[in-house]
Amino acid sequence: MKLLRLTALIVLCCVAVPVLRAQDKDKDKDKIDAGTKAIVAWLAIVDAGKYEQSWEEASAFFKEKVTKDKWTEDMKETRAPLGKNQSRRLDFADYTTEVEDGPAGECVFILYRSKFEKLADAVETVVVVLEKNGRWRLAGFVIVPVK
């Protein structure tokens, strides 16, 4: 199966290989938990096929990079054909404040191992950013099949 690419991949390229700093893990755990909790709610919107709403719930950084129409079109072409999400397991999450060419501020970099009706094994890579209003929101997202 060809590599699933979303317009968001452009955004994710900026954040896919962040400079993850060793920091106080206890303090970071609360931030990781908050970022992960926020993205679980966002992924539920995507899983329900509500792509326009998923764009609305994304960060200002993401919205500056990807238009709502482009996001919706790309999701219909790449995510919708995968079918229902059957499982999603958190494989990795880390907090950072330094993402080269990515969103400024506090970010959580997350990897899920996922299974869909029509794709048995995939990695969902997600980056969330803490916005000025105190909400964690999507900054980058891509699904890559595992061979």
C-alpha positions as a printed Julia matrix, in Angstrom:
147×3 Matrix{Float64}:
   0.0    0.0    0.0
   1.35   3.41  -0.88
   2.44   5.78   1.8
  -0.54   7.68   3.12
   0.2   11.33   2.88
  -1.87  14.21   4.05
  -1.31  17.86   3.53
  -0.59  17.78   7.23
   2.54  15.81   6.37
   4.04  19.11   5.32
   3.3   20.44   8.76
   4.55  17.24  10.38
   7.85  17.38   8.52
   8.62  20.36  10.69
   7.95  18.38  13.84
   8.56  14.72  13.0
  12.1   14.72  14.34
  11.96  17.13  17.27
  14.88  17.81  19.51
  13.56  16.05  22.58
  15.32  17.34  25.68
  15.8   15.36  28.84
  13.77  17.34  31.33
  12.13  16.86  34.68
   9.93  13.88  33.77
   7.56  14.29  36.7
   6.74  17.85  35.66
   6.53  16.82  32.01
   4.22  13.89  32.76
   1.32  16.22  33.55
   1.84  18.02  30.25
   2.15  14.76  28.34
  -1.06  13.5   29.97
  -2.92  16.72  29.1
  -1.69  16.7   25.5
  -2.53  13.03  25.05
  -5.99  13.46  26.55
  -6.7   16.34  24.17
  -5.6   14.39  21.12
  -7.72  11.37  22.06
 -10.77  13.63  21.81
  -9.51  15.03  18.49
  -8.88  11.55  17.08
 -12.45  10.56  17.99
 -13.66  13.41  15.78
 -11.46  12.17  12.92
 -12.58   8.57  13.47
 -16.2    9.74  13.18
 -15.4   11.25   9.77
 -16.01  14.81  10.98
 -13.03  16.22   9.08
 -14.19  19.84   8.96
 -14.7   19.78  12.71
 -11.25  18.22  13.19
  -9.76  21.22  11.34
 -11.78  23.6   13.51
 -10.36  21.91  16.62
  -6.75  22.16  15.38
  -4.19  24.75  16.48
  -3.68  28.16  14.93
  -0.28  26.89  13.75
  -1.94  24.05  11.84
  -4.65  26.28  10.37
  -2.0   28.67   9.04
  -0.37  25.79   7.15
  -3.45  23.89   5.89
  -6.78  25.27   4.68
 -10.01  23.67   5.85
 -10.94  22.67   2.28
  -7.54  21.07   1.63
  -7.6   19.24   4.96
 -11.12  17.92   4.38
 -10.26  16.8    0.85
  -7.06  15.07   1.95
  -8.78  13.3    4.83
 -11.53  12.01   2.54
  -8.87  10.68   0.17
  -6.53   9.16   2.74
  -8.25   8.52   6.09
 -11.79   7.63   5.03
 -10.71   4.64   2.86
  -9.05   3.01   5.89
 -12.43   2.33   7.49
 -13.15   2.19  11.2
 -10.35   2.43  13.67
 -10.19  -0.94  15.41
  -7.46  -0.22  17.91
  -5.05   2.51  18.88
  -2.22   1.93  21.36
  -0.01   4.7   22.7
   3.58   3.74  21.89
   5.43   6.93  22.74
   4.81  10.42  24.08
   7.31  13.08  25.02
   7.21  16.73  25.95
   9.44  19.35  24.35
   9.74  23.1   23.96
  12.1   22.93  21.0
  10.69  21.86  17.65
  12.82  22.97  14.75
  10.64  24.92  12.28
   7.58  23.79  14.21
   5.11  25.51  16.48
   6.56  27.76  19.14
   6.02  26.83  22.74
   5.17  23.65  24.56
   4.53  20.54  22.45
   3.85  16.86  22.98
   5.07  14.44  20.32
   2.92  11.26  20.25
   3.08   7.94  18.39
   0.17   5.52  18.29
   0.26   2.0   16.87
  -3.1    1.66  15.14
  -5.24  -0.84  13.31
  -8.0    0.02  10.84
 -10.53  -2.11   8.97
  -8.5   -1.85   5.77
  -5.02  -1.28   7.17
  -3.83  -3.86   9.66
  -0.81  -1.98  11.01
  -0.06   1.72  11.0
   1.68   4.4   13.02
  -0.21   7.59  13.69
   2.18  10.42  14.46
   0.66  13.39  16.22
   2.05  16.64  17.55
   0.01  18.81  19.89
   0.86  22.33  20.98
  -0.26  24.24  24.06
  -1.97  27.38  22.81
  -2.08  30.72  24.61
  -5.61  29.97  25.81
  -4.29  26.95  27.72
  -5.76  24.32  25.37
  -3.73  21.56  23.8
  -4.49  21.35  20.07
  -3.28  19.45  17.03
  -0.21  20.86  15.28
   0.63  17.91  12.98
  -0.79  14.52  12.01
   0.15  11.73   9.63
  -0.7    8.04   9.24
   2.03   5.75   7.91
   1.43   2.07   7.1
   3.81  -0.42   8.7
   5.11  -3.1    6.4
